[in-house]
Structure formats: C-alpha cells, structure tokens
Amino acid sequence: MLRHLFGDQVLDTANHFGNPKATSSGLVDEGIEVLRQIDVQRVAKVQNEVDALIARESEIADEIRAISEFCASATC
C-alpha cells in the first residue's frame, strides 16, 4: 500500500534509514517531503519551458515586425 501511495523512492529512503517495514509516521513525513520536492522540480521545469516559449515568442514578434517594415518600404 505504501509503495503504491509514495513510490519506490520513499520506501528505499525508509529502508536506508533502518525502517524496512516502512510503517512509521516519519515515513509519511518523508513521503510528503519527497512529493513536495518532486512538485518543486516540476514547477521549475514548467517555468523554464514557459520562459523559453516567451523568449521564442518575442523573437518571432521581432521577425514579423522586420518583415512588415520591409514590406511597407518595398515598392511592388
């Protein structure tokens, strides 16, 4: 049951600290902390992806602006 709720990483940590049955409330606290760390990592990854998309959007806007200026100055 704990393996299903918290995953192998938490149970491996519990075993490392001498709790092979993985039933203590300390394990639950460790599990919550691991989940928080995973959430922080996911948020950081998504934020990096968003930042990259914003930067790319700015580059594309600059390219569109340059093309528009070129077309406006060209005689057709």
ABEGO torsion letter per residue (X at the ends): XAAAAAEAAAAAAAAAAGBAAGABAAAAAAAAAAAAAAAAAAAAAAAAAAAAAAAAAAAAAAAAAAAAAAAAABBX
